[in-house]
Each structure stands twice: as C-alpha cells, then as structure tokens.
Amino acid sequence: MQTDPKTNTELSFEDFKAQVITDYKIAVTSRECSLLGRREVLTGKAKFGIFGDGKEVPQLAWAKAFQNGDWRSGYYRDQTFMMAIGKLTIEQFFAGLYGHTELDSDPMSAGRQMGGHFATHSLNSDGSWKNLANQKNSSADISPTAGQMPRLLGLAQASKIFRNVKGIENKTNFSINGNEVAWGTIGNASTSEGLFWETINAAGVLQVPMVMSVWDDAYGISVHARHQTTKENISEILKGFQRNKDENGYEIMRVKGWEYPALIETYQNAGKIAREEHVPVLIHVQELTQPQGHSTSGSHERYKSEDRLAWEREYDCNVQMRLWMLANDMATEEELIEIEKTIKKEVREGKKAAWEKFLAPQKQEQKEAVTLLGNVAESSPNKNFIEKIKNELASEKEPLRKDVISSARKALRYVIGENSTEKKQLQEWIENYFEIIQPKYSSDLYSEAEENATTVSEVTPTYDEDAEEVDGRVVLRDNFDAIFSKHTNTLIFGEDAGEIGDVNQGLEGMQEKYGELRVSDTGIREATILGQGLGMAMRGLRPIAEIQYLDYVLYCLQIMSDDLVTLRYRTKGAQKAPLIVRTRGHRLEGIWHSGSQMGGLIHLLRGMYILVPRDMTKAAGFYNTLLETDEPALVIECLNGYRLKEKMPTNLGEFRTPIGVVETVKEGTDITLVSYGSTLRIVLEAAKELQQVGINAEVIDVQSLLPLDLNHEMVKSVQKTNRLLVIDEDVPGGASAYILQHIVDIQGGYKYLDSKPQALAAKAHRPAYGTDGDYFSKPSIEDVFETVYGIMHETNPSSFPKLR
C-alpha cells in the first residue's frame, strides 16, 4: 500500500476520493499495528514496543511530498510514513517487533534493532550501490534522541554538492541535479537536545534542502513541554531563523496535526521550496496525540489529566480524518466500518504470519536438539539428568534460540568423561550451530566483501635519487592535491580547513584550486561536521571530515559511536558510510591538545578503522588506501610531525599504507618494543641509547589500532626476543593494555615469554602544560630506557647491574 505522490490539483474528485480512502486505510493499518503490537509486548512475544500512533495523518501528507531520490532521517515514530511509501508491510512491522534475524522478513535491521527503527537498502547483495536516485531512501534510525539530526544535515548537503560541483563520477546513480530533499523528524521534547540546535544552525548557514518536521504532542515521555521548551513552542522561539528578502534562513511553517487538507498543502509547499530553492524548512506539527503513551514501559494515564486525555480522544488525528471524510462525502459510515473491520483482520493475519515465520526455524532447531539429546541420553549413564534437559526443551511451545543452544551445551557437562558417537554428534551440532547462528547477530561490523580495506595491498612510496626533503605537511598537501584530482567525489571540510589550508597547512592552496564546496571551512561544531560527512558518505560521496584536534573528537564521539560505526552492522550490510575522519593528536604541550583518548576510542569505535601513522607519508598512504575501498576510518596525524623533514615521493596519490599490518622499523634480539604515532620516535631514540649498553631492541610500529596486526607478526617478534614492552602515551590501562592483551592472549605470546610482559603508559592525568609538563606526564626516552634496562637487569643482573 502506497500513497499517490500527485498533488490534489492534478486529480479529479473521484481520484482524490480514492486517494483519501487509500490514505485512511494506511492510517488505520498503522494504528492497528500499534495497538496489536502493544499486546504482543504485554504477552511476552516481543521485548519492547515504541510506536507511531497519533502521528499517522501528518505522515501521510509527508509521504505525498516525498519523491524518488529523497532521504528520510527520522526517529521511532515514523511507521505510517514507511508504510505510505511502500517500504513497510504488516508482516515486516511485526517481524521487527519479534526480532526476526532475516533481512527478507525484517528488512530494517534483521532483528538487530527494536521495532520502530526504519531503513531502506542502499546496497546490492555484493555491497555495491543501488541507484539511489531512483528509489525512496530512509537512513537507518538510531535510538539516542536527536541523534538523527547531524546525519540529516549531511544528507541534505549532498544535494547541494551534486547540484553545484561539476565532474562528479557516477553522479546519476545518487542524484538528479541535486533535486533531492532530506526530510527529518523529531519529537518536540527532543528539540531540547544540543544536537538539534547545532544542526538547525548549521543547516541555516549552509542553506541546504532540508525539511525538518517536529511532531508536537506536548510531552517528552512523561514530562510536559513547559519543562522542555521556552514558551512551550519550538517554532515560536525559532522565529529569528525565519528568512526574509535580505537574509537567508528558514521557511517556518505551522500546521495542526489533525487537519488532513492543511497538512497536505503544507508538505507540498515545504517540499517545493526546499527542492527548488535549496533552503531549509521547519514544519511545526502541533496538537498531536500519543494514544498509548511513550512506550510499552508505562501508561500515560499516570501523568496526563483527564481533561488532556479527553482532548486526545477527540482530536486523535485518525478520528478527525474520519470525521472530515464523512463531512465531505469521501465515504459513508458503513463503508468506513467495513474498511476498519477488514483491516483489523488483515493486521491479525499479518501478525500471525510473522510470528509463525519467526518461530519456524527455531522449532526446527529445537527438534534437532531434542533428537540429539535423546540419543546422548540413551547412551549415557547420566540418562536421567540429560532426559530432564531434553524434556524441558521439548516442552517449550515457542522456543528461542537461547533455549535450544543452552540446553545442548548443558547436556555436554554430563558426558564429559564419555566417548560415544552420540556425544560426538552433539558436539559437532553445537559447533555447527554457532557457525550458522552467531553471524545472524554478529556479522557486518566491518565490510565482509572479498575486497575490503584490509585486502588493499601495500604500495610503497617511490623516490628520486636526489629526492628533496620537505616538511611532512608538504607531502600531505601534495598528496591531497593528487587525491582531489584523481577522485572527483572527494571533498574535505572542517574548522580552518578552507581558506588558510588547515592549521598546519596540510591543505594549503587546495580551496583556491578546487573551490569552496570541495575544500571548505565550517563553524565550530564538531558533531555536525561529523554529521555532514556521515550523510554525504551515505549518498555516494567520499567526504573527509576534519576534526581539528584529537580531543575535539569528544564533541562528536556520540555520533561516531552510536551512528557511524554501527551503520553497516545495524542494517546487516544494507547501508554504508565510507567516511574518513581526519584529526591530529599525540604529543604536544598542555591538557587540551595533547591528551590521548586512544583507549576510549578503541572501545567506542568498533566498526571503523583507527589508524595511527607515525609520519605524514604514512598518513597520506592511509588516505590513498581508504579511497580504494568503502569503509569508515579515523586517521590521527602526529601533531608534532608537520614540520619534520620527509622525502617527497614521486608516486603521490598512488602509494598505499596497508591497514591492519604492523611494521618492524628496527630489528633486534633482546626485547620487543611496540608503539605507534609520535611516541614511536621516542622509542626509536631510546633503542639507539639501549644499543650503547648492549641491549638490542626490536621496535614495531603497529600503524593501525583497529584492526590490530591481522597477520600476527608481533608474536613472531616475541617468539624471537622472549621479552615484551608496549609503550604509548595513553593513560594506564588504555591502548597499551589493549595491545598487550592482543599479543599475550589473542596471539598466544605468553608461551614465549621469559620475563613479565609490561606496558609503559602516561600518567593517569592529562598532560601538564609546557615542556616539563610533557616530560613528567608522558613516557620519555629515559622512561623507556630505564624500563627496558630494568627488565634486562631482572633477567641478567650481572650483565646489567641495577641502574637506580
């Protein structure tokens, strides 16, 4: 079922009448799904429910203005819209509620997100792009309130890029002259979030084709609007953003959420303005209701007055649409009753079909396990115990996979000392079960295509015999020049990135050469810088979002962690955003520009690559590698390395630094020293000084923290030296502990150690200001020297007497 996108003026009365009836059917279907969905949660078939009841009619109007190529960035109330554009069926609605793990049943997330989180498929089964300009698109939702806002900005900005930047390759698969609109939705209470305000401001500055709908039902969960918004009215306090003939800004519209004709007119006008004039529009949809309250976790009768509840019953948008239809001869009472009766049956049948389809494979798995458990029981002295497990599993009428595999694993405990064919069959079944089932919950964190970032082969830099030594930033700058020339869909943006060519001159002259849209300055607003990149990457561009310093990443970390790095995973490979985030960090002086948040980033950014090049040539090689593939990454350049001399390569734009591959930068036999980034230079200097006292250290640069040493080269070094020290400038227990655990545990390095493996990190506090502050806060050459010497002293005190 799908709405007809034609405007009312193009229709005869009979056609318009038919369209209205179709709309009403969608509204009733959506409401019945919400009502029955709540019951499914209360009966225990689903874990949680959060529905779009009360928002049906405005979403029907929105769907009429939504065209092929457009994008949605919304939140968990938009089910009616998804039904209206033909991207959500009754069965799919309930499959999402149950957590069905197959994409053909739950195309939104294959059970990875709770119901109410919607997405369309941007990718073919092989990971290649679909023709996004020829379909209606919804970016995959996230739960954090207002978290959809930064991404919305980027989705809208992509249209501006496609319209105004010439020569982009394969442009027609992603855009038709930038005519696409990005449509956002948010609840009125969530406009209190900083991400909303940052995005609203940025969109007004950038003047992008974005239509922002605020669904206003006067509450945020149980908290009334008077506690949420100044004047209890978001459009009122945004009046200053209203554009006029002399100043850019927003077109701001207000409409009641239960007035069907007015909603259609409003959304048609909003779409036309945004699409043709490329300006942002805000639609404040007022006087909406939420008939079942916020979610299945509670009842709205607890916090709404009887007067409010009575008003909501009267001004429910579906009720008002029904009254309007009767008053305008769109249908008779009898016809509407018949429609409603038929739809109730369709929803019940769809729910039943979805539940049966959800249970079918689990019942088959249950049957297999019960048979195997019975066989094991018959051949075991512990038959009674195993039979009990078998019977309990067999009695489950609606088995979950947890029940099935848990029973099989527990039964193994009763046959530990036995050696039967039946036991072996059960063991093999359990192993096979995990191989088949675990990916349903764990796949697609990173690209699983045969060719991905980790398979891009290294291409080493080449040099003339008399290669000039230049500042590292010049290597980076000239490589960016080669990138922008070679890859016409690349662009870079950030604070000071445009006119002055970034704070370290790594983009010097690039804006003048490639224009303000491809190399651009932004405001001081890291979350939406990240959002610009995320949204544009989802639309087929290759953005590089610059976050000026590593500690500023904290401003946008929530969007990186909750949205960017989970995108491929939460859509089970149906969407991707190959965004490159560029920043600079590591050694400097003072609390704010030299802290090392690597441990936190490693844990919070699983799903993107974290690359830590030791110099600008290595950094340039990472950018070249990433642009050969389609995965997101964070590249952290060494802040104190831009003015250090490096040779100028001859193959700019072509040499590639491999991802997930360590490099041994100094051979040695006595101890393995592992580090990265700026600290590696300190380690290398310490290694030279250690050589003077007879200690030959091997030094390894990890190069990338996520992924880390895919070929397990570090353990080979430990096997040779039998000693290990990991050095970095993060706090104790941070990245150094992560690397140490990887070598000792995952790679099995414990088997080859003759001394206790150690980590040398910075002090637990942020680094104090000044050169002395750096020395007493982070590992120094002397710290590395003395720690290594101490390890050797413990091993051979006669050759290495105690130092201090």
N, C-alpha and C positions, 0 to 999 in steps of 0.2 A: 504494500500500500504506500503510495507516494503522493505528495501534493503536486498540483499543476502549477509550474512557476509563472504562468501567464498572469498579467495584471487584470483586474476586473474590467477595465475599459476595453479590453480586447475580446470580451466574452458576451455572448447573448445571455438573456436572463436564464434560459433553461440550462445553458452550460455553467453559468455562475451558480445556479441552484445545485447542480450535480456536484460541483466542486465543493460547495459548502457542506453538502451531505458527506462527501468523502472526508473532509476535514473533521467533521463531527465524529465520524466512525473512528478516525485515528485518535481523537481526544478521548473517546470512551474506551477504546482499546488500551491506551496508555494508562488511564485511571484504573481500569480493571486489573491490569498487570500490577500496579502499585498495591491495590487492595489485597489481591491474592498473594502477592509477594510477601507482604507483611505476615500473612497467615503461615506461609511456608517457613518463615523465620521462627515464629512463635511455636510451631510444631517441631522444630529442630532439624528440618531438612536443609535449611540454609543457616549460615552462621550469623549473618548481619544484613540488614537492609536499609538502604537510604534511597528514597525515590523522588520522582519529579511531579508528584501530584500537586495540583494547584497552579502549575506553570504551563499547562497544556496549550491554552489558546494563544498566548503570545509566541510560543514556539512554532505553532502552525503558521502564523504570519511571517515569522523569521524564515521558515523553510521556503516560503514562496519567493523571497528575495535572494535566496542562496543559489548561486549558479555553479556550473561546472568550472573547476579550477579554484573556486573559493576554498577557504580553510576555516575550520572551527577550532578555537582554543577555549574550552569551557570548563564546567565543573559537573558534579554528580547529580544535577537536577535535569539534565537535557535529554532524557529518554524520548520524549514526544518528538523533539526535533529529529533525532536519529531515525525514528520510525517514519516521520514525514518525508525524509529524503531517501527513504528506501534502504537504509543501512542497518536496521534493527527489526527483527521479527519477534513474534511472541516466543517462539521456542528459544531463540538466541537470548532474549531477555532472561528467561528462567535458567538457561544453561549457565549464564554468567552468575546468576544468584547461587546456583549449586556449586560452581567452581569446576565446570567441565574442562578437562585438560586438552581437548582437541580444538584446533582453530576453526574447523568447519562447523563445530557446534557453538563455540563461544569465540567468534572472530575478533572480539575486542581485546582479549588478553589470554585466551586459552586457560582460564581459571586462575591466572596469577594475580588478578586484582578482583576486589569485591565488585558486585554488581553496581551499576551506575557510573562506571568508568568506561568511556567510549573511545573508539579509534576506527579508522579505516585502514586499508592496506596500501602502502606506498610502494611495496616491493613485490616482485615476482618471486617464485619459489627458489630461484637461483641467486637471489639477492640483488638483482638488477632493478632499476627504477621502472615503475609503470609510467604510463602517460598521465601525469598528474593534472595536466591542463584539461583533460577530457573526462575527469571524474570529480565527484564531490568529495572533499577531504576533511577529515577530522584528526587533528593531532591527538595523541594518546593522553588521556587525563591523568592527573596525579591528585592525591587527596589533600595535601597541605593547602590551606586556604590562601588564595591569591597567588599560588604558585604557578598558575596558568598564565599570569599576566606578562612576565618577561618574554616568554616564548611567543606570545601573541604579537608583541612588538616586532620581533624578527620575521614572523610570517607575513606581516604587513609590509615591512621594509623590503622584502624580496620583490614585491610587485614594483616598488619604486626603482629598484636596481634593474629589473628586467625591462622596464619602460625606458630608462634613461641611459643605460650603459650599452654601447654598441659592441657587436662582435662576440657575444657570449655563445659558446658552442652548445648545440642541442637544446637551445632555448625553448623551442616549441613544445618539448615534452613537459615543460614545467610552467609555461606561461604563454598567454596570447597578448603580447604587448603590455604586460603589466596590468591587465584589466581586472585582476582577481582582488577580492576583498577578504581580509581576515576578520572574522567575527568572533568576539569574545563574550563570555557570560560570567557573571559573578553574583553572589548573593549580597544583599545590601549591607549586612554586617561585615562581610569580608572586605569591604572597601575601607575598613579601618586599618588594614594591613599596609605596611610601608611599601610593599611590592606594588600595590595598586597605585599609590601616589607616584612612585618613581616611574612607573610605566606610563601613566597618564601624562606626566610632564614630558617624558621623552618623546612620546608619540606626537604631542603638540609641537615640540621643537622640530622633529623630523618631518612632520606633515606627511604621514603615511595613510594609506587607505584601510582604516581600521574602524569597525563599528563595535562599540562596547555596550552591551546590554546589562543593566543592573536589575535583577529580579528582586523587588522590594516587597517583602511580606511583613515588614515591621519588626522582625525578630532575628536574632542570631542565636540559634539553639533556643535557650530559654530566656535570653537577655534582650530586653526591649531596645528599640532603636534610640531611645533617649540616652542610653548608656553607650551607644556605639558611635553616633554621628552628630556633629554640631548641627543644631537646628533640626535634627532628625530627618535631614533631607540632603542627599548627596548632590543632586542637581542644583539645589539652591546654593550650596557652598562652592560649587564649581562654576558659578556664573562668570567669574573672571576669566575663564578659559574660552568663553563664547567668542567666536571670530567676528570681525566686522570688516568693512571695506578697506580699512587701513592696516589691520593687524591680523596675522594668522592666528589660528586657534582651533577650537572645536565647533562643530554644529551640535547644539544640545537640544534634545527633544524629550518631552514628557508625554506619557500616554498611560491610560488606565488598563490594567492587565486583564480586564473582563470585557472590554469593548472591542469585539471582533472586527468590525469595519475600520475603526480608528487604528487598530493595531496593524492591519494590512496596509493602510495608507502610510503609516509611519515607517514601517520597514521598507516599503518600496522607495520612499523618498530617501531614507538613510542610505540604502544600497546604491541608489543612483548618484547621490552626492559623493560618496566615498569612491565609487568606481570611476566616475568621470573626472572629478576634480582632484582626486588623490588627497583628501583631507580626512582627519579622524572625526567620528561622530559618536556621541554618547546618547544612548536611549535609556531614560529612567522609567522603568515599567513599574508603576505604582499600584497600590491596592490589590496586591496578590494575596493568596491564602496558602496555607500549608495544612491540608485536612488531616494528615496523620502525624503531624508534628515533625520534628527534625529527623528522627530515625526510629528504628525498632527498639532502641535502647530506653525509650521512655514515652510518656504520654503528655501531649501539650495541654491537656485539661489541668495539669498541675500548676501551670504558670499563666494561662490565659483566663481572663474574666469571662463570665457567662455572656456579657454583652458582646465581647470580642468574638466568642465562639458563635454566637447567633449571627453576627455580621458576616463571619466567614462562611457560614452555611448559606446565607442569602447571596453573597457576592462571589461565591465559588465561580471561577471562570467558565467551567463546563455548564453549570446551572444557568448562568447568564447567557451563554451562547445558545443554549436550548430555548430559553425564553425568547431571544431575538429571532431565532429560526421560526418559532411558532407565530410571533407577531408579524413577520414579514413573509408568511406563506411559503417558507422554504420546505416545510414538511408538516404533516398532521401529527397530532398526539399519538394516534395509532401507529403511524409509520415509525416514529421515534421509539416507541415502546418495543416494536418488533426489532428495530436495529439494535437496541440495547440488549434485548433478550438473546439475539443471535451472537452478539459479541461476547457476552458472558460465557456462552457455550464454547466459542472459539478459544477464548483465553484459558478456560478449564482444560480443553483438549490439548492446547499447546503446552500448558504446564505439565500435563500428564505425559505427553510425548517426550518432553525434555527430560523429565525425571527418569523415565524408562530407559532412554538413551544414555543417560548419565550412569545408571546402575548396571546396565547390561555387561560391559566389560569387567566390572568389579565382581559381578555374580559369577562370571566365567572363571575369573582368577580364584574366587572363593571355592568353586567346585574343584579346581585343580589342586588347591592346597589341601582341602578336606580329603581327597583321594590319597594324596601322598602321605598325609598324617596317618590315615588309616593303615596304609601299607607299613609305615615305620612302626606303628603301634603293634601290629601283628607279629613283627619280627623282633620285638624288644622285650626284655624282662620288665621294663618300666611301662608296660602296656597301659595300665590303669591311668597313670599320670598323663600320658600322651592322648589317650582316648578322651579324657576330660577336656583338654585343649581343643581337640578335634570337634567334639560335640558343641562346645561353646561357640566355636566359629561357625559351625553348620547351622546353629540356631539363629544367627544374625540374618534377619529378613532383608535388611538394607545395608549390606556390608560396605565399609570404607576400606580403602587400600591399607590404611594403618592397621585395621583389624586383621586383614589377611596376612600381611608380612610379619606382623608382630607375633601372631600365633605360630607361624612356621619357624621363626627364629627361636622362640621359647622352647619349642619341642626339641630342638637340637641339643639343648642342655641335658636332656635325659638320655641321650645316646652318645655322650662324649667318648666313652671307652669302647664303644661297639664298632664293628667293622662289617656292615651289611650293605648289600646292593641298594636296599630301600633308603638307608641313611645317605648314601652317595647320591641317589636320585634327588632327595630333598635338598641336599647341599647345592647341587647343580641348579636346581629350580630356583633357589634363593638367589644365587649369584646372577642367574639369567634374568630374574625378576628385577633386580636393581639395575642391570644394564638396560633394560627396556623402559622401566618406570621412572627411574631417577631423572633422566633428561626431560621428562614431562614437566618437572618442577625446577630444573636447574640449567637448561640449555640456553644458548643465545645471550649469555652475558657479554661475550665478545663475538665477533664475526666467526661463523663456522664454515664460511666458504672455503673452497680449496685454496684460493688465492686471497690471503689477508695480509695485514701489515707485518706479521711475523714471518711471512714467507717471502717478503721482498728482499732480494739478495743485496748484499753489500756491494757498493761501487766505490772504490777508494778515490780520494782526490788525486788528480794528476798535477804535476808541476813542471814548469820550465826549469832548465838547469840553473838559470840565474833568477829564479822566482823572487819577486820583490817581497820583502817583509813589511806588512802593513798592520795597522791597528785591527784587532779582531772584529771590531764593529764594521770595518770596511768590507771584510769577507762576507759578513752577514748582509750588509746593504746590497752589495753587488749580486749576491745570491737571490735576494728578494726581487731585485730587478729582473733576473732571469726567470724567476717563478711567475711574476706578473705578466711577462711576455709570453711564456710558454702555456700557462693555464689561464685562459681568458675568463674563467668563472671564479677566480680568486679575488678576494678583497680583504683589507685589513683595517681595523678601526680601534680606537682607544684614546685615553687621555694623552694629549700631546703627540699622538701618532701621526697627525696630518701635516700641518704647516711647518713645524720645526723638525719633523722626521724622527720623532720619539726622543725621550730624554737622554738617550745615549747615542743618538744619531745613526741608529741601525736602519732607519728608513729615510735618510737624508735624500732629498730631491725626488722621492717617489710620488708624492702628491702632485707636484708640478708636471711630472711625466705621465701619470696615469689618471689624474683627475680626482676631484674631491669625493666622488662616490666610491671609488675603489680604495683610496687611501684617505681616511677621514678622521677628524677629531671628534670626540664625544664629550659630553658633560661628565662631571664627577659622579658616576652612578654605576658601580660595578655589576650589580645584579642585572640591570637591563643591558649592559654591554654583553654580558654572557647570554642574555635572552635574545639579543639581536643575532648573535652567532648561531644559537640553537635553532631559532626559527628559520633563518636563511639556509642553514645546512639541511633542514628538513625539506626544503623546496629545491634542492639540487645545486645550490651554490656551494662554493668552498671558502667559507669565511675563516679568517684568523682574528680572533677576539683578543685584544691586548689588555691584560690587567697589569697596570704599571709596575707594581711590586708584589712579591710573593705574599706578604702579609695582607695585602688588599684582597687577595683571593677569599679571605674570610667573609667579605661582604657578599660574595656571590656563591659561597660554598653550598648553601642550601639548594639553590637551583642546580648546581653541578651535581650534587649528590642525589637529590630526590628526582630530578627530571632528566638531565643529560645522560648520566651513566646508567640509568635504568631503562632508557627508552627501548633499546633493542630487546632487552630481557622482558619487559612488561608487555610487549606486543608479540613475543615469541618470534622475533625476526621479521615482523611485518612493517616496521618503520626503522629508520636510521637517521642519525645526525652526525655526519663526519666533520665535527667542529674541531679546529685546532685552537687551543688556548695558549697564548704566548705570555710569559711573565719573566721576571728576573728576580734573583734572590741569592741566598747563601751569604758569603762573608761581606759584611760592611760594618759600620760602627753605629751602635745605638739600638734601643729597644725595638723601634718600629720598622726599620728597614733591614734588619739582619737576623730576626728570629727565624728559626727553621721549623716549619709546621709539617715536616715530611711524614712523621708517624701518623698524624691525624689524617693527612691527605691519602696516604696509602690505605687506611681503613675505610675512609668515607667515599672513595672514588673508584671502587671496584666496578669495572665496566668501561673504563677508559684507560689509556696508557699514561704513565707518569715517567717522563724522560728527563734525565739529569746530565746533560752534556758537560764535559769539562772545559770546552773551549768553543769558540764561535764557529769553527769549521765543523765540529761535531754537531753543533746545533743546527747549522744550515743543512747538514746531511739528513738530520731528522725531519726537517720540513720537507725536503725533497722526497724522502721515503713516504711520509704520510700522504702526500698528494698523489701518490701512485695507488692508494687504496682508499677505503671508505670508513675509517673508524675514528672516533674522537680521541684526542690526546691533550695532555698538558705538558708543555715544553718549558723548562725552567733554565733560563740562561744565567751564566755566572755574572753577578752584578759587578764584581771587581775584575772582570776579564776583558772589557770592551777596549781598553787601551793597551793591552798586552799584545806583543807582536806575534803575528802568524804569517805563514807563507800564503800568497794568493794562488788558489788553484786555477787551473785552466779550464776545468770542466764544470763551471758554475751551473747550478740548476740540475745537474746530472748525477753528481756523486751522492751516495746514499749511506747513511749510518744505519746499521741493522738494529731492529728492535728486539729486545729480549736476549741480546748477545753481549757477554762481557768481553773486555779486552785486557790482556795481560800487558801492561805497559813497562814492566821491568821483571826480568827473570830472576829467580832466587831459589835457594835451597833450604834456608833455615826456618823461615816463618812466612806465612801468607798474610799479607795486609790487604784488606778490602775497603774501598771507599768510593767516593764519587764527587762530582762537582768541584767547587773551589777547594774543598778540604783535600782533594787528591793531590793538589800541588804541594801542600804541606807534607803529606805522606811521602811523596817522592823526594822532597828535600831531606826529610828525616831518614829515608832509606839510604841516601848518599852518606849521611853522617854515621849511620849504623855500619856501613861498609868499612869505615875507618877503624872501627873497633872489632872487626872480624865477624860481623853479622850480615849475612847475605839474604836480604828480604825480597820476597816476590810481591809485586804490587799489582793489584787487579782493580780496574775501573768497571763498576757494574753497569754504567751507562744508562740503564733503564731500571726503575724500581718496580713498575708494573708494565709488562711481566718481568720477572727476575730470572736471569740465567736459565733459559729454556733448555740449553744443551748440557747443563750440569758441569760446566767447566771449573767452577770454583772448588768443587770437591776433589777434582783431579789434582789441583794445586796442593790442597791439604793432604792428600794421599802422599804427595812428594815431600812436603815440608814437615808434616805432623804437628804443626802449630798454627794457631789462627787468632788474628786480632782484626776486628771490624771497627773502623773509625768513621764517625760522622759528626756533624755539628748540631744535630737534633738533640732534644732532651733525653736523659737516660730512659731506656725502655721504648724509645721511638724507632726510627728507621734502622738503627744499628741492631736493635734486638730482633727486628723483623728479618734482617739479612742473616743474622747469626742463627736464628731458628731455621731459616731456609737451608743453610749449609749443613748444620749439625743434624737436624731432624729429617727434613724432606729429602736432602741429598745423601743422608747417611754418613756425614762426615765424622760423627762420634767414633766410628770404627777405626779411624786412622790417627786419632789424637794422642800425643804423648804428654801434652800439657793442657790445663784447663782453657777452653776457648773463652775469649774475653771480648768485651765491647768497650770502646773508649768514646764517650759522648761529651756533649757540652754540659755545663752545669744546669740544674733544674730550672733556673730562672732565665728570663730574656737577657740577652747580652747588654751589659752596661755600655754607656757612651764612651767614645774615644778609643784610641789605640790600646791603651792599658785595659780599658773595659773589655775589649775584644780578647786580649791575651788571657785575662783572668776568667773569662766566661766560656771560651771555646777551646777545643784542643789545639795546642801549639806544637811546633816542631819538637820542643823539649818534652812535651807530654807524650808524644808518640815515641820518641827515642827512649825515654825512661820506662815506659810501659813495656816496650819490646825488650829492652835490656833486662827488666825485672823477670820477664818470662824466661829468658835465656839463663839468667842467674839461678833461678829455681831448678832448671834442667842441669846446669853445669856450673856450680858455684866456684870451682877452682879456676875455670877459664874466664868466668865473668863475675869477679868479686862484687860484693854489694856496693851499689852506687851511692845511695843515701838512705 
